[in-house]
Amino acid sequence: MELEDYGVFIKLVEEEYVEDTLNGNLHFSSLKSFTELEEKQAGGIADKNEGVMNISIPMANAFIRLRSGNRENEVMPLHDIKARINFSITEEQKKSTGICCFMYLPLSKFDCKKEENIIKASFGKKLREHILNFLNSTEDEEGKKCEIMMVDSVDLIELLTNNKLAYGPVYYYDNYNFDKTIDFINTKNFSPVFCKSSIFSNQLEFRVVTKLPDGKESINLSIGHLNSGVILDRDRLKDYEIGFGSIVNNRN
């Protein structure tokens, strides 16, 4: 799975863990814990179907043909019948799969302008509202105040690669659009671990995955200091501007 364009990662971090996270200590929780979280909250950031992809296929033209000796064939049409395809990992695999979540914002999401050899990207009104709405809903559900941490995508990807961790953007599938989803399923890296229903697509989630030790529901992994990591003031998002000089140079 490839990232779209260049950009930044956003991670909502509880106040008490900010320094730890900037130092590169990432917290991984089991996939199973996220299904249980959604069941308790009845909606929100988690998905009770984590690790599962369910697709409905309409069968509008299905019918049963009855044959009886020399009698004329009788056709009985079937209405409102749907077939379902299910891709999933086992409950044990959900327990042993640890995930750490980020929000990925490609350059295309920002308001951009080019000055000489630098692209300057700023948080437009729509993007600011998206981040703040997600931040506020997360705080309401968890009951804890979170800070907004931002890190350059190249910086984080390099650390994840050096630590040989699995990672990639989440694919948001439409339960009722089989034709589009089957293309993703046919990719060699397909895994339900990187799939969620399209009702969660506003999360723009990028997921880091590791195997949890037996009996552990969560672990902390140190991947190395996040050199580009910064904490953003939620009240001043409109004042931040990000420069992408190297990207412009690479495109020329």
Disulfide bonds with the S-S distance in Angstrom:
none
